[in-house]
């Protein structure tokens, strides 16, 4: 009985009350109009082009949320279903799912207090306008949307959790970004380019959204994310302030705080100068550590703000160039054990080293086209051929979105997909914000990668490897072996098929085959230190 009472209290404590709205605004009675592939409600519209969803919303916070929800239809529900499936894959045991849910509810009981009122009203507008609620048993939709904006932050805390099983590679992958200004670019413009690596399902790549937001009070901005996203991770505002977020880690810890996507949103909606952006990030009560790459087109500057729950350091661009992956470089974090471990165990050092290599000959020559060649680089340090999809490469073919920003001209290019392979559509930010008649087009697009023609093979490789691991778990060694060998034939440069064959040989008790495949996997440059150490021991 006491345990049941405790669980009920956790449920109650974890459900924050929604803000109250005295009366619904006029937009709530506006009809949704569909004109071909264009949806409109009030001043807001949504249309797709090149596999990318474009949306413009405007008004007070509640109106922004209402418009976005109506324009998106049932897509946010579909994305929520994908997140539920991801949760089940990462935490396969029902008892653990139940315990994790209770833990997250309890730890997030104060989460709503770190959301500015405007963001809570915007999320309330989304929830009120949603066509239906598929998971009311877990929490009210308003509270679930609040929690989804902290998925990035919560994932930080779960990387080493015993709840998470068998997904070390996905969890340790990360984003890569660069900013260039003054003498580093061909015309003195300020550029920011980044790959946003987020492996929560193909739908987040296929349903990426370019969202123009014109708030009633604040700086208009455009950001790239997905439907239902109130926060931001990559964007540019009308004042020429660009911002991108890269996950990091530190010894500093906090139980709860402001989700970092809301911090980026604050930068885009409030900052008119680089110093204002720095002040916003510095004062944010975050509960995880991240690198904020911020560039100012008007000021010709770029910085990396390295922010943890307890510390904040700012790195200026050096000789016009600023590079970032997923660790801190500022002296303030030189003796941080978690940061040191990240550099030793994950792929962040390798990607930064490769970033330094490929940008060095481009100093003074960087423009959107050459920045794209950097984002599409798929080799390891020293130019080593590591196969397609290697997590140690700048482009591991897992980017949910990839963008290039000219903060001087206020233009953004966004990848059509899959990942970095398709065209990059040109988005004139000022026109998208100001001109209701603007429509996306192919004008000024950057070309698709020639590898796009072989994209189906890469997808097939991933499917075979996933099926091989599943067959191995089920004890069907012959099927697992066949699938792994077929994957190796698709890309003989990639380490993972040989790693899977190593594990099959271990299960079969074949010591000679274990050594053979472990050696072969090592020759193909597995990116994670723990995996390399394991394979080295098996190869002896």
Number of C-alpha atoms within 10 A of each C-alpha: 6 7 8 9 10 11 14 13 12 18 17 14 15 22 20 18 10 14 12 8 11 6 6 11 13 9 18 18 10 12 11 16 13 13 8 7 9 14 19 21 21 17 12 24 25 24 20 17 14 15 16 21 21 22 25 24 25 21 17 16 20 23 27 27 29 25 30 30 23 24 26 20 16 14 16 18 19 13 19 17 14 17 16 12 15 15 14 15 14 16 20 16 14 10 10 15 16 11 13 14 14 17 14 14 21 19 16 22 18 17 22 23 14 17 18 12 13 14 22 24 24 21 31 26 25 28 22 18 18 20 13 13 11 12 14 10 8 12 17 16 21 20 21 17 21 21 19 17 21 22 14 15 23 20 13 19 14 12 16 12 10 9 15 19 14 11 12 16 14 15 18 17 24 27 25 28 29 28 31 33 32 19 17 26 23 16 13 19 22 32 33 31 28 28 30 25 24 19 17 17 15 15 15 19 27 18 21 22 25 25 26 26 26 23 17 13 11 14 18 22 27 30 26 25 23 24 25 22 22 24 19 25 20 32 29 31 28 21 22 29 29 36 30 29 28 25 22 24 26 24 16 14 15 12 14 22 21 22 27 28 22 23 25 26 21 21 29 30 24 20 24 19 18 23 11 13 26 20 12 16 21 21 12 19 19 25 24 29 28 25 27 28 27 29 33 30 26 18 15 19 24 30 24 29 23 27 26 26 23 16 13 19 18 18 17 14 20 13 13 20 26 24 22 25 27 28 28 29 17 14 10 13 20 11 11 15 13 16 20 17 13 19 18 15 16 24 26 27 19 22 28 22 16 23 24 17 15 18 21 12 10 16 17 20 15 25 21 20 12 14 25 22 13 23 25 20 19 25 21 23 21 11 12 13 16 24 20 19 21 27 28 26 30 33 27 24 24 26 27 27 27 30 27 29 31 26 29 21 16 24 19 27 23 24 29 25 24 21 24 29 22 22 20 26 24 21 24 18 24 19 14 22 21 14 9 12 8 11 14 17 12 14 9 12 15 18 15 16 17 10 12 17 11 11 17 12 14 18 12 14 23 16 13 22 21 16 16 28 23 14 18 20 13 10 14 14 20 14 16 26 22 14 24 25 19 18 24 20 13 15 18 17 20 24 25 24 29 26 23 24 29 27 21 27 21 16 15 14 11 12 14 13 18 25 20 17 24 27 20 21 25 20 14 20 20 21 23 20 14 14 16 17 12 11 22 15 12 19 20 10
